[in-house]
């Protein structure tokens, strides 16, 4: 893949990982847009970032944000235990940005979470956030765009000597605590941005954790070792298939059909 500088939109740019993704994209020489709801609250972002105002819950406000972009990094997320918020933000933001993109051939880097396929877990029963994040993953796969879907472990629970990146597949770590895997926010941002400029990351879905050892300087071999998602599949290549499409809400099925390419 051509590693020439891209025009990158960061969704969730003022969040704890979004800010780092903005900084990392700028460091790599990309023209970087930061999607914000209120420009007055974006003073923590690098001066080089291009601020663009839009509302993730309203696709019609996102036209300026996506105009001319080569890639979109999603770092957004809902807060609390409200299923309606999970649908509107964890899922709705993905749907709305993809809708706004239309036919633009932008590459996607989507951050969800480790344990996103654990439908029986306490967090999903309470918030439904994993289910809605998983549905957002499905929209990205259905869109036919090049993508990497990154499911990070527990943010910043790693020790100072735990920096060696490990990419897993199948989402089998389901304890619901940091024993599932840990990773620094900075490294999450690096992987999201790094996935945009290598074909080795295309159509890969993986969990991201760190273990004892130094950080790798070249991510391409890590991406290359992963299995790609099957063409036309809605789920990760070795995910548990426990979310049948015919049991999904009609509005979700309608969104998949509208975005399918």
Secondary structure, 3 states (H helix, E strand, C coil): CCCCCCEEEEECCCCCCHHHHHHHHHHCCCEEEEEECCHHHCCCCCCCCEEEECCCCCHHHCHHHHCCCCEEEECCCCCCCCHHHHHHHHHHHHHHHHHHHCCCCCEEEEECCCCCCCCCCHHHHHHCHHHHHHHHHHHHHHCCCCEEEEEECEECCCCCCECEEEEECCCCCCCCCHHHCEECHHHHHHHHHHHHHCHHHCCEEEEEEEECECCCCCCHHHHHCCCCCCCCCCCCCCCCCCCCHHHCCHHHHHHHHHHCC
